[in-house]
């Protein structure tokens, strides 16, 4: 029997199970996916690429500003310079 997932983010236990079944075998992935991890780091040879995408669920006013600031802050805390934007959209039901 198939069970529908609740709206929004995956439950932590399901996410943990999915991540455990998809190990990262590429040695260039220095810091990969995990629950509560803010960024991923990929070794590109001469440089490292730090990236992240975090859905913003609490703000309705200035949502774009918050999306940029929160994601850029998480990258900056690693010592990297935020240069590009990855967006995660959580759309309302029936959108």
mmCIF file as gemmi writes it, N, C-alpha and C atoms, coordinates in Angstrom:
data_model
loop_
_atom_site.group_PDB
_atom_site.id
_atom_site.type_symbol
_atom_site.label_atom_id
_atom_site.label_alt_id
_atom_site.label_comp_id
_atom_site.label_asym_id
_atom_site.label_entity_id
_atom_site.label_seq_id
_atom_site.pdbx_PDB_ins_code
_atom_site.Cartn_x
_atom_site.Cartn_y
_atom_site.Cartn_z
_atom_site.occupancy
_atom_site.B_iso_or_equiv
_atom_site.pdbx_formal_charge
_atom_site.auth_seq_id
_atom_site.auth_asym_id
_atom_site.pdbx_PDB_model_num
ATOM 1 N N . UNK Axp A 1 ? 0.846 -1.183 0 1 0 ? 1 A 1
ATOM 2 C CA . UNK Axp A 1 ? 0 0 0 1 0 ? 1 A 1
ATOM 3 C C . UNK Axp A 1 ? 0.893 1.249 0 1 0 ? 1 A 1
ATOM 4 N N . UNK Axp A 2 ? 0.574 2.203 -0.824 1 0 ? 2 A 1
ATOM 5 C CA . UNK Axp A 2 ? 1.344 3.435 -0.897 1 0 ? 2 A 1
ATOM 6 C C . UNK Axp A 2 ? 0.719 4.472 0.015 1 0 ? 2 A 1
ATOM 7 N N . UNK Axp A 3 ? 1.598 5.198 0.685 1 0 ? 3 A 1
ATOM 8 C CA . UNK Axp A 3 ? 1.126 6.227 1.599 1 0 ? 3 A 1
ATOM 9 C C . UNK Axp A 3 ? 1.565 7.586 1.069 1 0 ? 3 A 1
ATOM 10 N N . UNK Axp A 4 ? 0.669 8.561 1.076 1 0 ? 4 A 1
ATOM 11 C CA . UNK Axp A 4 ? 1.014 9.901 0.629 1 0 ? 4 A 1
ATOM 12 C C . UNK Axp A 4 ? 1.875 10.585 1.673 1 0 ? 4 A 1
ATOM 13 N N . UNK Axp A 5 ? 2.816 11.376 1.196 1 0 ? 5 A 1
ATOM 14 C CA . UNK Axp A 5 ? 3.652 12.156 2.096 1 0 ? 5 A 1
ATOM 15 C C . UNK Axp A 5 ? 2.905 13.412 2.518 1 0 ? 5 A 1
ATOM 16 N N . UNK Axp A 6 ? 3.202 13.925 3.707 1 0 ? 6 A 1
ATOM 17 C CA . UNK Axp A 6 ? 2.598 15.193 4.113 1 0 ? 6 A 1
ATOM 18 C C . UNK Axp A 6 ? 3.178 16.33 3.272 1 0 ? 6 A 1
ATOM 19 N N . UNK Axp A 7 ? 2.456 17.433 3.199 1 0 ? 7 A 1
ATOM 20 C CA . UNK Axp A 7 ? 2.944 18.607 2.483 1 0 ? 7 A 1
ATOM 21 C C . UNK Axp A 7 ? 4.172 19.164 3.184 1 0 ? 7 A 1
ATOM 22 N N . UNK Axp A 8 ? 5.039 19.8 2.421 1 0 ? 8 A 1
ATOM 23 C CA . UNK Axp A 8 ? 6.217 20.444 3.002 1 0 ? 8 A 1
ATOM 24 C C . UNK Axp A 8 ? 7.45 19.57 2.943 1 0 ? 8 A 1
ATOM 25 N N . UNK Axp A 9 ? 8.351 19.818 3.873 1 0 ? 9 A 1
ATOM 26 C CA . UNK Axp A 9 ? 9.618 19.094 3.912 1 0 ? 9 A 1
ATOM 27 C C . UNK Axp A 9 ? 9.394 17.633 4.274 1 0 ? 9 A 1
ATOM 28 N N . UNK Axp A 10 ? 10.333 16.788 3.851 1 0 ? 10 A 1
ATOM 29 C CA . UNK Axp A 10 ? 10.272 15.372 4.22 1 0 ? 10 A 1
ATOM 30 C C . UNK Axp A 10 ? 10.471 15.218 5.72 1 0 ? 10 A 1
ATOM 31 N N . UNK Axp A 11 ? 9.782 14.273 6.338 1 0 ? 11 A 1
ATOM 32 C CA . UNK Axp A 11 ? 10.042 13.993 7.753 1 0 ? 11 A 1
ATOM 33 C C . UNK Axp A 11 ? 11.503 13.56 7.926 1 0 ? 11 A 1
ATOM 34 N N . UNK Axp A 12 ? 12.128 13.933 9.049 1 0 ? 12 A 1
ATOM 35 C CA . UNK Axp A 12 ? 13.544 13.654 9.268 1 0 ? 12 A 1
ATOM 36 C C . UNK Axp A 12 ? 13.876 12.175 9.159 1 0 ? 12 A 1
ATOM 37 N N . UNK Axp A 13 ? 13.023 11.301 9.705 1 0 ? 13 A 1
ATOM 38 C CA . UNK Axp A 13 ? 13.33 9.868 9.656 1 0 ? 13 A 1
ATOM 39 C C . UNK Axp A 13 ? 13.348 9.348 8.217 1 0 ? 13 A 1
ATOM 40 N N . UNK Axp A 14 ? 12.434 9.824 7.39 1 0 ? 14 A 1
ATOM 41 C CA . UNK Axp A 14 ? 12.409 9.411 5.987 1 0 ? 14 A 1
ATOM 42 C C . UNK Axp A 14 ? 13.622 9.967 5.244 1 0 ? 14 A 1
ATOM 43 N N . UNK Axp A 15 ? 13.948 11.222 5.488 1 0 ? 15 A 1
ATOM 44 C CA . UNK Axp A 15 ? 15.108 11.827 4.847 1 0 ? 15 A 1
ATOM 45 C C . UNK Axp A 15 ? 16.385 11.084 5.235 1 0 ? 15 A 1
ATOM 46 N N . UNK Axp A 16 ? 16.524 10.747 6.504 1 0 ? 16 A 1
ATOM 47 C CA . UNK Axp A 16 ? 17.707 10 6.964 1 0 ? 16 A 1
ATOM 48 C C . UNK Axp A 16 ? 17.794 8.649 6.265 1 0 ? 16 A 1
ATOM 49 N N . UNK Axp A 17 ? 16.676 7.977 6.135 1 0 ? 17 A 1
ATOM 50 C CA . UNK Axp A 17 ? 16.663 6.67 5.465 1 0 ? 17 A 1
ATOM 51 C C . UNK Axp A 17 ? 17.05 6.81 3.991 1 0 ? 17 A 1
ATOM 52 N N . UNK Axp A 18 ? 16.508 7.812 3.316 1 0 ? 18 A 1
ATOM 53 C CA . UNK Axp A 18 ? 16.839 8.033 1.904 1 0 ? 18 A 1
ATOM 54 C C . UNK Axp A 18 ? 18.321 8.363 1.72 1 0 ? 18 A 1
ATOM 55 N N . UNK Axp A 19 ? 18.845 9.227 2.576 1 0 ? 19 A 1
ATOM 56 C CA . UNK Axp A 19 ? 20.253 9.595 2.463 1 0 ? 19 A 1
ATOM 57 C C . UNK Axp A 19 ? 21.171 8.408 2.724 1 0 ? 19 A 1
ATOM 58 N N . UNK Axp A 20 ? 20.788 7.541 3.648 1 0 ? 20 A 1
ATOM 59 C CA . UNK Axp A 20 ? 21.624 6.372 3.956 1 0 ? 20 A 1
ATOM 60 C C . UNK Axp A 20 ? 21.645 5.376 2.801 1 0 ? 20 A 1
ATOM 61 N N . UNK Axp A 21 ? 20.63 5.404 1.962 1 0 ? 21 A 1
ATOM 62 C CA . UNK Axp A 21 ? 20.553 4.479 0.83 1 0 ? 21 A 1
ATOM 63 C C . UNK Axp A 21 ? 21.178 5.054 -0.44 1 0 ? 21 A 1
ATOM 64 N N . UNK Axp A 22 ? 21.691 6.259 -0.353 1 0 ? 22 A 1
ATOM 65 C CA . UNK Axp A 22 ? 22.312 6.898 -1.519 1 0 ? 22 A 1
ATOM 66 C C . UNK Axp A 22 ? 23.67 7.474 -1.12 1 0 ? 22 A 1
ATOM 67 N N . UNK Axp A 23 ? 24.622 6.602 -0.776 1 0 ? 23 A 1
ATOM 68 C CA . UNK Axp A 23 ? 25.929 7.117 -0.339 1 0 ? 23 A 1
ATOM 69 C C . UNK Axp A 23 ? 26.658 7.833 -1.477 1 0 ? 23 A 1
ATOM 70 N N . UNK Axp A 24 ? 27.461 8.797 -1.116 1 0 ? 24 A 1
ATOM 71 C CA . UNK Axp A 24 ? 28.257 9.546 -2.081 1 0 ? 24 A 1
ATOM 72 C C . UNK Axp A 24 ? 29.576 8.799 -2.272 1 0 ? 24 A 1
ATOM 73 N N . UNK Axp A 25 ? 29.827 8.351 -3.485 1 0 ? 25 A 1
ATOM 74 C CA . UNK Axp A 25 ? 31.044 7.594 -3.775 1 0 ? 25 A 1
ATOM 75 C C . UNK Axp A 25 ? 32.105 8.443 -4.471 1 0 ? 25 A 1
ATOM 76 N N . UNK Axp A 26 ? 31.748 9.613 -4.905 1 0 ? 26 A 1
ATOM 77 C CA . UNK Axp A 26 ? 32.68 10.49 -5.606 1 0 ? 26 A 1
ATOM 78 C C . UNK Axp A 26 ? 33.583 11.177 -4.578 1 0 ? 26 A 1
ATOM 79 N N . UNK Axp A 27 ? 34.882 10.955 -4.667 1 0 ? 27 A 1
ATOM 80 C CA . UNK Axp A 27 ? 35.82 11.514 -3.684 1 0 ? 27 A 1
ATOM 81 C C . UNK Axp A 27 ? 35.929 13.029 -3.775 1 0 ? 27 A 1
ATOM 82 N N . UNK Axp A 28 ? 35.411 13.617 -4.852 1 0 ? 28 A 1
ATOM 83 C CA . UNK Axp A 28 ? 35.433 15.08 -4.963 1 0 ? 28 A 1
ATOM 84 C C . UNK Axp A 28 ? 34.4 15.73 -4.053 1 0 ? 28 A 1
ATOM 85 N N . UNK Axp A 29 ? 33.43 14.96 -3.586 1 0 ? 29 A 1
ATOM 86 C CA . UNK Axp A 29 ? 32.436 15.501 -2.652 1 0 ? 29 A 1
ATOM 87 C C . UNK Axp A 29 ? 33.073 15.48 -1.268 1 0 ? 29 A 1
ATOM 88 N N . UNK Axp A 30 ? 33.472 16.653 -0.8 1 0 ? 30 A 1
ATOM 89 C CA . UNK Axp A 30 ? 34.142 16.76 0.491 1 0 ? 30 A 1
ATOM 90 C C . UNK Axp A 30 ? 33.149 16.827 1.639 1 0 ? 30 A 1
ATOM 91 N N . UNK Axp A 31 ? 32.012 17.405 1.372 1 0 ? 31 A 1
ATOM 92 C CA . UNK Axp A 31 ? 30.986 17.587 2.399 1 0 ? 31 A 1
ATOM 93 C C . UNK Axp A 31 ? 29.661 17.443 1.676 1 0 ? 31 A 1
ATOM 94 N N . UNK Axp A 32 ? 29.006 16.31 1.856 1 0 ? 32 A 1
ATOM 95 C CA . UNK Axp A 32 ? 27.809 16.014 1.086 1 0 ? 32 A 1
ATOM 96 C C . UNK Axp A 32 ? 26.524 16.248 1.847 1 0 ? 32 A 1
ATOM 97 N N . UNK Axp A 33 ? 25.438 15.661 1.371 1 0 ? 33 A 1
ATOM 98 C CA . UNK Axp A 33 ? 24.123 15.897 1.958 1 0 ? 33 A 1
ATOM 99 C C . UNK Axp A 33 ? 23.975 15.259 3.328 1 0 ? 33 A 1
ATOM 100 N N . UNK Axp A 34 ? 23.199 15.917 4.159 1 0 ? 34 A 1
ATOM 101 C CA . UNK Axp A 34 ? 22.904 15.389 5.484 1 0 ? 34 A 1
ATOM 102 C C . UNK Axp A 34 ? 21.863 16.248 6.163 1 0 ? 34 A 1
ATOM 103 N N . UNK Axp A 35 ? 21.213 15.685 7.137 1 0 ? 35 A 1
ATOM 104 C CA . UNK Axp A 35 ? 20.171 16.414 7.861 1 0 ? 35 A 1
ATOM 105 C C . UNK Axp A 35 ? 20.814 17.518 8.686 1 0 ? 35 A 1
ATOM 106 N N . UNK Axp A 36 ? 20.324 18.727 8.49 1 0 ? 36 A 1
ATOM 107 C CA . UNK Axp A 36 ? 20.804 19.864 9.256 1 0 ? 36 A 1
ATOM 108 C C . UNK Axp A 36 ? 22.116 20.452 8.77 1 0 ? 36 A 1
ATOM 109 N N . UNK Axp A 37 ? 22.687 19.904 7.709 1 0 ? 37 A 1
ATOM 110 C CA . UNK Axp A 37 ? 23.931 20.457 7.183 1 0 ? 37 A 1
ATOM 111 C C . UNK Axp A 37 ? 23.607 21.671 6.331 1 0 ? 37 A 1
ATOM 112 N N . UNK Axp A 38 ? 24.388 22.724 6.512 1 0 ? 38 A 1
ATOM 113 C CA . UNK Axp A 38 ? 24.076 23.97 5.827 1 0 ? 38 A 1
ATOM 114 C C . UNK Axp A 38 ? 24.586 24.043 4.4 1 0 ? 38 A 1
ATOM 115 N N . UNK Axp A 39 ? 25.703 23.388 4.106 1 0 ? 39 A 1
ATOM 116 C CA . UNK Axp A 39 ? 26.31 23.531 2.787 1 0 ? 39 A 1
ATOM 117 C C . UNK Axp A 39 ? 26.891 22.211 2.313 1 0 ? 39 A 1
ATOM 118 N N . UNK Axp A 40 ? 27.123 22.135 1.02 1 0 ? 40 A 1
ATOM 119 C CA . UNK Axp A 40 ? 27.871 21.027 0.425 1 0 ? 40 A 1
ATOM 120 C C . UNK Axp A 40 ? 29.14 21.621 -0.177 1 0 ? 40 A 1
ATOM 121 N N . UNK Axp A 41 ? 30.204 20.808 -0.207 1 0 ? 41 A 1
ATOM 122 C CA . UNK Axp A 41 ? 31.479 21.279 -0.744 1 0 ? 41 A 1
ATOM 123 C C . UNK Axp A 41 ? 31.989 20.251 -1.75 1 0 ? 41 A 1
ATOM 124 N N . UNK Axp A 42 ? 32.305 20.731 -2.947 1 0 ? 42 A 1
ATOM 125 C CA . UNK Axp A 42 ? 32.821 19.893 -4.023 1 0 ? 42 A 1
ATOM 126 C C . UNK Axp A 42 ? 34.216 20.392 -4.394 1 0 ? 42 A 1
ATOM 127 N N . UNK Axp A 43 ? 35.168 19.474 -4.502 1 0 ? 43 A 1
ATOM 128 C CA . UNK Axp A 43 ? 36.533 19.802 -4.905 1 0 ? 43 A 1
ATOM 129 C C . UNK Axp A 43 ? 36.603 19.815 -6.428 1 0 ? 43 A 1
ATOM 130 N N . UNK Axp A 44 ? 36.866 20.986 -7.005 1 0 ? 44 A 1
ATOM 131 C CA . UNK Axp A 44 ? 36.944 21.124 -8.456 1 0 ? 44 A 1
ATOM 132 C C . UNK Axp A 44 ? 38.385 21.104 -8.954 1 0 ? 44 A 1
ATOM 133 N N . UNK Axp A 45 ? 39.305 20.718 -8.105 1 0 ? 45 A 1
ATOM 134 C CA . UNK Axp A 45 ? 40.713 20.707 -8.489 1 0 ? 45 A 1
ATOM 135 C C . UNK Axp A 45 ? 41.434 21.9 -7.905 1 0 ? 45 A 1
ATOM 136 N N . UNK Axp A 46 ? 41.456 22.995 -8.642 1 0 ? 46 A 1
ATOM 137 C CA . UNK Axp A 46 ? 42.128 24.203 -8.159 1 0 ? 46 A 1
ATOM 138 C C . UNK Axp A 46 ? 41.257 25.022 -7.214 1 0 ? 46 A 1
ATOM 139 N N . UNK Axp A 47 ? 39.966 24.715 -7.18 1 0 ? 47 A 1
ATOM 140 C CA . UNK Axp A 47 ? 39.031 25.486 -6.347 1 0 ? 47 A 1
ATOM 141 C C . UNK Axp A 47 ? 38.024 24.557 -5.709 1 0 ? 47 A 1
ATOM 142 N N . UNK Axp A 48 ? 37.376 25.075 -4.688 1 0 ? 48 A 1
ATOM 143 C CA . UNK Axp A 48 ? 36.262 24.37 -4.057 1 0 ? 48 A 1
ATOM 144 C C . UNK Axp A 48 ? 34.976 25.103 -4.416 1 0 ? 48 A 1
ATOM 145 N N . UNK Axp A 49 ? 33.907 24.361 -4.612 1 0 ? 49 A 1
ATOM 146 C CA . UNK Axp A 49 ? 32.592 24.947 -4.846 1 0 ? 49 A 1
ATOM 147 C C . UNK Axp A 49 ? 31.736 24.643 -3.626 1 0 ? 49 A 1
ATOM 148 N N . UNK Axp A 50 ? 31.262 25.692 -2.976 1 0 ? 50 A 1
ATOM 149 C CA . UNK Axp A 50 ? 30.392 25.567 -1.808 1 0 ? 50 A 1
ATOM 150 C C . UNK Axp A 50 ? 29.005 26 -2.248 1 0 ? 50 A 1
ATOM 151 N N . UNK Axp A 51 ? 28.017 25.158 -1.998 1 0 ? 51 A 1
ATOM 152 C CA . UNK Axp A 51 ? 26.666 25.53 -2.403 1 0 ? 51 A 1
ATOM 153 C C . UNK Axp A 51 ? 25.642 25.046 -1.394 1 0 ? 51 A 1
ATOM 154 N N . UNK Axp A 52 ? 24.481 25.661 -1.471 1 0 ? 52 A 1
ATOM 155 C CA . UNK Axp A 52 ? 23.379 25.293 -0.585 1 0 ? 52 A 1
ATOM 156 C C . UNK Axp A 52 ? 22.071 25.812 -1.155 1 0 ? 52 A 1
ATOM 157 N N . UNK Axp A 53 ? 21.008 25.258 -0.686 1 0 ? 53 A 1
ATOM 158 C CA . UNK Axp A 53 ? 19.68 25.739 -1.028 1 0 ? 53 A 1
ATOM 159 C C . UNK Axp A 53 ? 18.797 25.477 0.175 1 0 ? 53 A 1
ATOM 160 N N . UNK Axp A 54 ? 18.183 26.506 0.677 1 0 ? 54 A 1
ATOM 161 C CA . UNK Axp A 54 ? 17.395 26.394 1.894 1 0 ? 54 A 1
ATOM 162 C C . UNK Axp A 54 ? 16.027 27.022 1.659 1 0 ? 54 A 1
ATOM 163 N N . UNK Axp A 55 ? 14.969 26.251 1.789 1 0 ? 55 A 1
ATOM 164 C CA . UNK Axp A 55 ? 13.644 26.853 1.615 1 0 ? 55 A 1
ATOM 165 C C . UNK Axp A 55 ? 13.331 27.795 2.771 1 0 ? 55 A 1
ATOM 166 N N . UNK Axp A 56 ? 12.768 28.925 2.449 1 0 ? 56 A 1
ATOM 167 C CA . UNK Axp A 56 ? 12.392 29.902 3.467 1 0 ? 56 A 1
ATOM 168 C C . UNK Axp A 56 ? 10.898 29.728 3.714 1 0 ? 56 A 1
ATOM 169 N N . UNK Axp A 57 ? 10.551 29.345 4.924 1 0 ? 57 A 1
ATOM 170 C CA . UNK Axp A 57 ? 9.157 29.012 5.208 1 0 ? 57 A 1
ATOM 171 C C . UNK Axp A 57 ? 8.476 29.993 6.157 1 0 ? 57 A 1
ATOM 172 N N . UNK Axp A 58 ? 9.236 30.897 6.76 1 0 ? 58 A 1
ATOM 173 C CA . UNK Axp A 58 ? 8.643 31.747 7.794 1 0 ? 58 A 1
ATOM 174 C C . UNK Axp A 58 ? 8.265 33.14 7.316 1 0 ? 58 A 1
ATOM 175 N N . UNK Axp A 59 ? 8.839 33.588 6.208 1 0 ? 59 A 1
ATOM 176 C CA . UNK Axp A 59 ? 8.648 34.977 5.784 1 0 ? 59 A 1
ATOM 177 C C . UNK Axp A 59 ? 7.624 35.066 4.661 1 0 ? 59 A 1
ATOM 178 N N . UNK Axp A 60 ? 6.781 36.064 4.742 1 0 ? 60 A 1
ATOM 179 C CA . UNK Axp A 60 ? 5.879 36.343 3.627 1 0 ? 60 A 1
ATOM 180 C C . UNK Axp A 60 ? 6.237 37.688 3.001 1 0 ? 60 A 1
ATOM 181 N N . UNK Axp A 61 ? 6.601 38.651 3.837 1 0 ? 61 A 1
ATOM 182 C CA . UNK Axp A 61 ? 7.066 39.943 3.328 1 0 ? 61 A 1
ATOM 183 C C . UNK Axp A 61 ? 8.554 39.831 3.021 1 0 ? 61 A 1
ATOM 184 N N . UNK Axp A 62 ? 8.977 40.404 1.937 1 0 ? 62 A 1
ATOM 185 C CA . UNK Axp A 62 ? 10.392 40.405 1.547 1 0 ? 62 A 1
ATOM 186 C C . UNK Axp A 62 ? 10.971 39.002 1.441 1 0 ? 62 A 1
ATOM 187 N N . UNK Axp A 63 ? 10.198 38.043 0.939 1 0 ? 63 A 1
ATOM 188 C CA . UNK Axp A 63 ? 10.639 36.653 0.843 1 0 ? 63 A 1
ATOM 189 C C . UNK Axp A 63 ? 11.908 36.52 0.011 1 0 ? 63 A 1
ATOM 190 N N . UNK Axp A 64 ? 12.015 37.29 -1.068 1 0 ? 64 A 1
ATOM 191 C CA . UNK Axp A 64 ? 13.216 37.23 -1.903 1 0 ? 64 A 1
ATOM 192 C C . UNK Axp A 64 ? 14.454 37.687 -1.155 1 0 ? 64 A 1
ATOM 193 N N . UNK Axp A 65 ? 14.316 38.765 -0.393 1 0 ? 65 A 1
ATOM 194 C CA . UNK Axp A 65 ? 15.433 39.283 0.391 1 0 ? 65 A 1
ATOM 195 C C . UNK Axp A 65 ? 15.892 38.237 1.4 1 0 ? 65 A 1
ATOM 196 N N . UNK Axp A 66 ? 14.94 37.647 2.123 1 0 ? 66 A 1
ATOM 197 C CA . UNK Axp A 66 ? 15.292 36.616 3.103 1 0 ? 66 A 1
ATOM 198 C C . UNK Axp A 66 ? 15.942 35.405 2.438 1 0 ? 66 A 1
ATOM 199 N N . UNK Axp A 67 ? 15.433 34.989 1.309 1 0 ? 67 A 1
ATOM 200 C CA . UNK Axp A 67 ? 15.989 33.818 0.62 1 0 ? 67 A 1
ATOM 201 C C . UNK Axp A 67 ? 17.456 34.045 0.266 1 0 ? 67 A 1
ATOM 202 N N . UNK Axp A 68 ? 17.773 35.225 -0.242 1 0 ? 68 A 1
ATOM 203 C CA . UNK Axp A 68 ? 19.162 35.53 -0.594 1 0 ? 68 A 1
ATOM 204 C C . UNK Axp A 68 ? 20.018 35.644 0.666 1 0 ? 68 A 1
ATOM 205 N N . UNK Axp A 69 ? 19.558 36.39 1.656 1 0 ? 69 A 1
ATOM 206 C CA . UNK Axp A 69 ? 20.359 36.634 2.856 1 0 ? 69 A 1
ATOM 207 C C . UNK Axp A 69 ? 20.666 35.354 3.63 1 0 ? 69 A 1
ATOM 208 N N . UNK Axp A 70 ? 19.676 34.514 3.817 1 0 ? 70 A 1
ATOM 209 C CA . UNK Axp A 70 ? 19.872 33.294 4.605 1 0 ? 70 A 1
ATOM 210 C C . UNK Axp A 70 ? 20.816 32.336 3.891 1 0 ? 70 A 1
ATOM 211 N N . UNK Axp A 71 ? 20.622 32.148 2.599 1 0 ? 71 A 1
ATOM 212 C CA . UNK Axp A 71 ? 21.503 31.25 1.854 1 0 ? 71 A 1
ATOM 213 C C . UNK Axp A 71 ? 22.915 31.814 1.745 1 0 ? 71 A 1
ATOM 214 N N . UNK Axp A 72 ? 23.048 33.108 1.473 1 0 ? 72 A 1
ATOM 215 C CA . UNK Axp A 72 ? 24.369 33.73 1.374 1 0 ? 72 A 1
ATOM 216 C C . UNK Axp A 72 ? 25.09 33.683 2.716 1 0 ? 72 A 1
ATOM 217 N N . UNK Axp A 73 ? 24.373 33.877 3.806 1 0 ? 73 A 1
ATOM 218 C CA . UNK Axp A 73 ? 24.976 33.821 5.131 1 0 ? 73 A 1
ATOM 219 C C . UNK Axp A 73 ? 25.545 32.432 5.419 1 0 ? 73 A 1
ATOM 220 N N . UNK Axp A 74 ? 24.794 31.393 5.103 1 0 ? 74 A 1
ATOM 221 C CA . UNK Axp A 74 ? 25.281 30.034 5.36 1 0 ? 74 A 1
ATOM 222 C C . UNK Axp A 74 ? 26.544 29.74 4.559 1 0 ? 74 A 1
ATOM 223 N N . UNK Axp A 75 ? 26.621 30.232 3.34 1 0 ? 75 A 1
ATOM 224 C CA . UNK Axp A 75 ? 27.833 30.042 2.538 1 0 ? 75 A 1
ATOM 225 C C . UNK Axp A 75 ? 28.981 30.866 3.114 1 0 ? 75 A 1
ATOM 226 N N . UNK Axp A 76 ? 28.71 32.107 3.494 1 0 ? 76 A 1
ATOM 227 C CA . UNK Axp A 76 ? 29.756 32.974 4.042 1 0 ? 76 A 1
ATOM 228 C C . UNK Axp A 76 ? 30.341 32.41 5.335 1 0 ? 76 A 1
ATOM 229 N N . UNK Axp A 77 ? 29.541 31.721 6.137 1 0 ? 77 A 1
ATOM 230 C CA . UNK Axp A 77 ? 30.063 31.161 7.391 1 0 ? 77 A 1
ATOM 231 C C . UNK Axp A 77 ? 31.075 30.047 7.153 1 0 ? 77 A 1
ATOM 232 N N . UNK Axp A 78 ? 31.146 29.507 5.943 1 0 ? 78 A 1
ATOM 233 C CA . UNK Axp A 78 ? 32.165 28.507 5.619 1 0 ? 78 A 1
ATOM 234 C C . UNK Axp A 78 ? 33.469 29.173 5.187 1 0 ? 78 A 1
ATOM 235 N N . UNK Axp A 79 ? 33.448 30.488 5.017 1 0 ? 79 A 1
ATOM 236 C CA . UNK Axp A 79 ? 34.614 31.204 4.518 1 0 ? 79 A 1
ATOM 237 C C . UNK Axp A 79 ? 34.578 31.398 3.011 1 0 ? 79 A 1
ATOM 238 N N . UNK Axp A 80 ? 33.541 30.892 2.37 1 0 ? 80 A 1
ATOM 239 C CA . UNK Axp A 80 ? 33.408 31.036 0.918 1 0 ? 80 A 1
ATOM 240 C C . UNK Axp A 80 ? 32.704 32.351 0.588 1 0 ? 80 A 1
ATOM 241 N N . UNK Axp A 81 ? 32.853 32.783 -0.647 1 0 ? 81 A 1
ATOM 242 C CA . UNK Axp A 81 ? 32.201 34.001 -1.114 1 0 ? 81 A 1
ATOM 243 C C . UNK Axp A 81 ? 30.941 33.639 -1.892 1 0 ? 81 A 1
ATOM 244 N N . UNK Axp A 82 ? 29.761 34.084 -1.422 1 0 ? 82 A 1
ATOM 245 C CA . UNK Axp A 82 ? 28.525 33.814 -2.172 1 0 ? 82 A 1
ATOM 246 C C . UNK Axp A 82 ? 28.575 34.521 -3.527 1 0 ? 82 A 1
ATOM 247 N N . UNK Axp A 83 ? 28.339 33.751 -4.603 1 0 ? 83 A 1
ATOM 248 C CA . UNK Axp A 83 ? 28.406 34.339 -5.941 1 0 ? 83 A 1
ATOM 249 C C . UNK Axp A 83 ? 27.166 34.069 -6.777 1 0 ? 83 A 1
ATOM 250 N N . UNK Axp A 84 ? 26.495 32.958 -6.546 1 0 ? 84 A 1
ATOM 251 C CA . UNK Axp A 84 ? 25.33 32.58 -7.341 1 0 ? 84 A 1
ATOM 252 C C . UNK Axp A 84 ? 24.202 32.192 -6.4 1 0 ? 84 A 1
ATOM 253 N N . UNK Axp A 85 ? 23.028 31.982 -6.959 1 0 ? 85 A 1
ATOM 254 C CA . UNK Axp A 85 ? 21.851 31.676 -6.145 1 0 ? 85 A 1
ATOM 255 C C . UNK Axp A 85 ? 21.197 30.383 -6.607 1 0 ? 85 A 1
ATOM 256 N N . UNK Axp A 86 ? 20.964 29.475 -5.664 1 0 ? 86 A 1
ATOM 257 C CA . UNK Axp A 86 ? 20.146 28.276 -5.877 1 0 ? 86 A 1
ATOM 258 C C . UNK Axp A 86 ? 18.841 28.525 -5.141 1 0 ? 86 A 1
ATOM 259 N N . UNK Axp A 87 ? 17.727 28.32 -5.775 1 0 ? 87 A 1
ATOM 260 C CA . UNK Axp A 87 ? 16.44 28.58 -5.123 1 0 ? 87 A 1
ATOM 261 C C . UNK Axp A 87 ? 15.68 27.279 -4.889 1 0 ? 87 A 1
ATOM 262 N N . UNK Axp A 88 ? 15.044 27.203 -3.744 1 0 ? 88 A 1
ATOM 263 C CA . UNK Axp A 88 ? 14.14 26.099 -3.426 1 0 ? 88 A 1
ATOM 264 C C . UNK Axp A 88 ? 12.755 26.699 -3.249 1 0 ? 88 A 1
ATOM 265 N N . UNK Axp A 89 ? 11.793 26.193 -3.988 1 0 ? 89 A 1
ATOM 266 C CA . UNK Axp A 89 ? 10.43 26.698 -3.891 1 0 ? 89 A 1
ATOM 267 C C . UNK Axp A 89 ? 9.542 25.653 -3.237 1 0 ? 89 A 1
ATOM 268 N N . UNK Axp A 90 ? 8.891 26.019 -2.171 1 0 ? 90 A 1
ATOM 269 C CA . UNK Axp A 90 ? 7.861 25.186 -1.557 1 0 ? 90 A 1
ATOM 270 C C . UNK Axp A 90 ? 6.538 25.854 -1.893 1 0 ? 90 A 1
ATOM 271 N N . UNK Axp A 91 ? 5.826 25.271 -2.822 1 0 ? 91 A 1
ATOM 272 C CA . UNK Axp A 91 ? 4.589 25.878 -3.31 1 0 ? 91 A 1
ATOM 273 C C . UNK Axp A 91 ? 3.391 25.396 -2.509 1 0 ? 91 A 1
ATOM 274 N N . UNK Axp A 92 ? 2.367 26.231 -2.403 1 0 ? 92 A 1
ATOM 275 C CA . UNK Axp A 92 ? 1.16 25.814 -1.698 1 0 ? 92 A 1
ATOM 276 C C . UNK Axp A 92 ? 0.49 24.634 -2.407 1 0 ? 92 A 1
ATOM 277 N N . UNK Axp A 93 ? -0.263 23.895 -1.643 1 0 ? 93 A 1
ATOM 278 C CA . UNK Axp A 93 ? -1.011 22.771 -2.202 1 0 ? 93 A 1
ATOM 279 C C . UNK Axp A 93 ? -1.882 23.264 -3.361 1 0 ? 93 A 1
ATOM 280 N N . UNK Axp A 94 ? -1.959 22.472 -4.411 1 0 ? 94 A 1
ATOM 281 C CA . UNK Axp A 94 ? -2.744 22.772 -5.613 1 0 ? 94 A 1
ATOM 282 C C . UNK Axp A 94 ? -2.23 23.982 -6.389 1 0 ? 94 A 1
ATOM 283 N N . UNK Axp A 95 ? -0.962 24.329 -6.195 1 0 ? 95 A 1
ATOM 284 C CA . UNK Axp A 95 ? -0.391 25.493 -6.904 1 0 ? 95 A 1
ATOM 285 C C . UNK Axp A 95 ? -0.114 25.144 -8.353 1 0 ? 95 A 1
